[in-house]
Structures are given as structure tokens and as C-alpha cells.
Amino acid sequence: MPDALSLLQQRHSAPSRKLGEPAPDAATLRKLLEAAIRVPDHGKLVPFRLIELRGNDKLAFGTKLAERAIRRNPDLPESKREKERFRYTFAPLVMVVVARLDADSGIPDIEQKLCAGNVAYNILLGAYALGFGAQWLTGWAAYDAEVAALLNLADNECVIGFVHIGTPQTEIPDRERPALDDLLSEWKA
């Protein structure tokens, strides 16, 4: 396993359509998720939960999303309809990361969402560290009320992301990264 900094320097997303079997087995996934939920959590609210999509249930979920996409936009071009139809057929595992917002906590919603976002990112890092590929996707489905109902989300919950996990079926090249010098400044009094 690479050391921590090397892991951070090498991690990259694998497009979901390039992922296939195998996914982490149940024991490996449990270890991954136990590590992923170790995130900064202001107020110890645990403002997140996870939904696992696998097998025929994942495919049925993908079918329902494709149907919803077409209802949302009847003029959707055939190429985009096809993309919607096949989106959940590639990666063998999809983890839905859900933020659970506690409006009475006094902790700003953004901090609670960032906490849940850290869970999603930890899943990406952990999957990569274990030799799997993963991609965090949102898109229209993350913000759609019918999809939220399909996932049985409560009124105080929202999708942070759909993390597709599997084994890369081809070599995944890294993308160009920004230069640190273009991003880093120093504040002075």
C-alpha cells in the first residue's frame, strides 16, 4: 500500500463507465466504510448516512432514474437517453452518500454537508488505496425530489453523491492538475 502522501498524490477518479467487477467484497467494504466515516464532525452530529446499491437492485434503481430523466425532459436527445439508461450498469457497486441536516443543532448546514462530503471523499481515497477505482457523481439526480423519494430520504436529507466503485477495466490516465503556485497565497497583516 502506498504511503499516505503518495496515495494523495496518485489518487484519481476512474470514470464509472470504465468500472466493472469485482467490487469490494462485504468484509472489505465494511472496513472501507468504517474508515470512511472517520471525518471531522462539528458537534458530533453524524450528519450523514449511506445507502448501498448493488446487483439487480442497483440496475432497477438505474432504470427508474433513466425513466425519470426522460419524464423531466421529453426532448432529451437519444444519445443522452442512452447514457441515462446505462449509467448504473457499469460499476458493480454504488454508494449513495446522504447528508442528514439537523436544523436545531446550531451547526451551519454547510458544515454538515461538508462532513458528509468528507465521507464521500474518504470512500474515493479508500477505494483507491485498496486497488479499486471509484467516481463521485452527482448530476441532476442528486437534486431531484422524485429521486429523493425513491431513496426514501427524509425532508432533512439530501444526496451528496453517488460513488461508483469497481475495478478499472482499462488503464485510467490521470488528468492535468492545477499548479499549486497558481492557488497558494499568503495573507499578511
Secondary structure, DSSP 4 states (H G I P E B T S, - for coil): ---HHHHHHH-----GGGEESPPP-HHHHHHHHHHHT----GGG---EEEEEEEHHHHHHHHHHHHHHHHHH-TT--HHHHHHHHHTTSSSSEEEEEEEE--TTSSS-HHHHHHHHHHHHHHHHHHHHHTT-EEEEE-SGGGG-HHHHHHTT--TTEEEEEEEEEEEESS--PPPP---GGGT------
